Amino acid sequence: MFEFASIANEPIVVNQAVTEKEALTAQQAWCAALLDINAAYEKDGKVAARALAEKVIDSAYAYQMGAVLFKPTLTVNPQTFRPTRAGALSYFVGGDPSFPADTGFALKGWRKCEPVTSAIFLDGNSAITMGKVHFTDKNGKVTTVDKTWGYVKDDAGNLRINLHHSSLEYQPK
């Protein structure tokens, strides 16, 4: 017969559910990281920006869990989608001959990045958000994109991006 000794008077509860606050914080963190990569580029060059981008991708995205459904804003066929870490890194900082059209989205002189959430779907250990993100460059020009992020918690409880879709706003003629 087994006897279990209680360490605490209260039961241990493990809750991996994503909260609204976590999803909103993740959006803000993504924007802050993008600005940090640009700042590293302007201060210390492409090598520093690439090193930081690698850290950001490894901590924010779920590539270590499998493919990430990543459709960046400014990509062209046949490399529109970036399910691999290498594809994401090239999109953010460029310089990979396997992705010759990439010039580095994170290196475009961004000074401000503001997510405006339209909707959030929470489902246990995953969440999906959608809305606008406004990017302001060093000349004050604002670019607005439509953005959808999907998140899942890893085994350590860290929120990771497993879906990232971005497109320029439709501009009727």
HELIX and SHEET records of a PDB file:
HELIX    1   1 GLU A   20  ASP A   44  1                                  25    
HELIX    2   2 LYS A   46  ALA A   60  1                                  15    
HELIX    3   3 TYR A   63  MET A   65  5                                   3    
HELIX    4   4 ARG A   85  VAL A   93  1                                   9    
HELIX    5   5 PHE A  105  LEU A  107  5                                   3    
SHEET    1   A 5 LEU A  69  LYS A  71  0                                        
SHEET    2   A 5 LEU A 159  LEU A 168  1                                        
SHEET    3   A 5 VAL A 142  LYS A 153 -1                                        
SHEET    4   A 5 SER A 126  ASP A 137 -1                                        
SHEET    5   A 5 TRP A 110  ASP A 123 -1                                        
END                                                                             
